[in-house]
Amino acid sequence: MLPENTKSSLISQIEAAYTSAPNYPHEEAIRNASLVAMQFMLAAKANRLDSCPMGGFDADQFTEAFNVPPRYIPVMLIAIGKAAVPARPSARLPIAKTIVWNGF
Ligand SMILES: Cc1cc2nc3c(=O)[nH]c(=O)nc-3n(C[C@H](O)[C@H](O)[C@H](O)COP(=O)(O)O)c2cc1C
C-alpha cells in the first residue's frame, strides 16, 4: 500500500537503524516482542482465556529444548489457558504515578 519512494525510504531507514549500533537489533527485538506479548495477552483475555508472562526461565535451556534458531531472542514465556482458580487480587499504581509529563 506504500508509494514506491516511501517504501524505499523506509527500507533505508530500517537498514540504517539496524546497523547503526551493535545493541540496536537486540533492544528492538525486546521492544517489539514486549508490545506483541501484551497484545497477545489482551487478545487472550478478550477470548475468555487467561495468561501469565514469565521472565524467570533459562533462555539457554529453552532455546535448546525448542530448537530456537539463532536469529530469535527468547524474551518471555507466556502461559495461556483457562485459569484453574481465580487469580489473587491485584492492584495498579494510579496513572498519575506512572506517567511523567515533559521530563522528570
Ligand atoms: C516482566 C514480568 C515477568 C514475569 N515473570 C514471571 C515468572 O517468571 N514467573 C511467574 O510465575 N510469573 C511471572 N510474571 C507474572 C507475575 O507474577 C503476575 O502473575 C502477573 O504480573 C499478574 O499479576 P499482577 O496483576 O499482580 O501484576 C511476570 C510478570 C511480568 C510483568
The ligand as a MOL file (V3000), in Angstrom:
LIG
                    3D

  0  0  0     0  0            999 V3000
M  V30 BEGIN CTAB
M  V30 COUNTS 31 33 0 0 0
M  V30 BEGIN ATOM
M  V30 1 C 8.0680 -8.8480 33.2610 0
M  V30 2 C 7.3030 -9.9200 34.0090 0
M  V30 3 C 7.9400 -11.1010 34.3270 0
M  V30 4 C 7.2490 -12.0900 34.9970 0
M  V30 5 N 7.8840 -13.2620 35.2840 0
M  V30 6 C 7.1920 -14.2530 35.8980 0
M  V30 7 C 7.8240 -15.5100 36.1680 0
M  V30 8 O 8.9860 -15.7070 35.8700 0
M  V30 9 N 7.0740 -16.4860 36.7340 0
M  V30 10 C 5.7540 -16.2980 37.0630 0
M  V30 11 O 5.1200 -17.2170 37.5670 0
M  V30 12 N 5.1490 -15.1250 36.8120 0
M  V30 13 C 5.8190 -14.1110 36.2430 0
M  V30 14 N 5.1990 -12.9280 35.9900 0
M  V30 15 C 3.7470 -12.7950 36.2910 0
M  V30 16 C 3.5030 -12.1240 37.6220 0
M  V30 17 O 3.9900 -12.9420 38.6560 0
M  V30 18 C 1.9910 -11.9120 37.8270 0
M  V30 19 O 1.3200 -13.1170 37.7990 0
M  V30 20 C 1.4000 -11.0390 36.7840 0
M  V30 21 O 2.1680 -9.8810 36.6350 0
M  V30 22 C -0.0550 -10.6640 37.1370 0
M  V30 23 O -0.1560 -10.2540 38.4460 0
M  V30 24 P -0.3780 -8.7320 38.8480 0
M  V30 25 O -1.7290 -8.3470 38.3120 0
M  V30 26 O -0.3160 -8.7140 40.3390 0
M  V30 27 O 0.7420 -7.9570 38.2180 0
M  V30 28 C 5.8810 -11.9080 35.3520 0
M  V30 29 C 5.2580 -10.7010 35.0430 0
M  V30 30 C 5.9500 -9.7290 34.3730 0
M  V30 31 C 5.2280 -8.4380 34.0200 0
M  V30 END ATOM
M  V30 BEGIN BOND
M  V30 1 1 1 2
M  V30 2 1 2 3
M  V30 3 2 2 30
M  V30 4 2 3 4
M  V30 5 1 4 5
M  V30 6 1 4 28
M  V30 7 2 5 6
M  V30 8 1 6 7
M  V30 9 1 6 13
M  V30 10 2 7 8
M  V30 11 1 7 9
M  V30 12 1 9 10
M  V30 13 2 10 11
M  V30 14 1 10 12
M  V30 15 2 12 13
M  V30 16 1 13 14
M  V30 17 1 14 15
M  V30 18 1 14 28
M  V30 19 1 15 16
M  V30 20 1 16 17
M  V30 21 1 16 18
M  V30 22 1 18 19
M  V30 23 1 18 20
M  V30 24 1 20 21
M  V30 25 1 20 22
M  V30 26 1 22 23
M  V30 27 1 23 24
M  V30 28 2 24 25
M  V30 29 1 24 26
M  V30 30 1 24 27
M  V30 31 2 28 29
M  V30 32 1 29 30
M  V30 33 1 30 31
M  V30 END BOND
M  V30 END CTAB
M  END
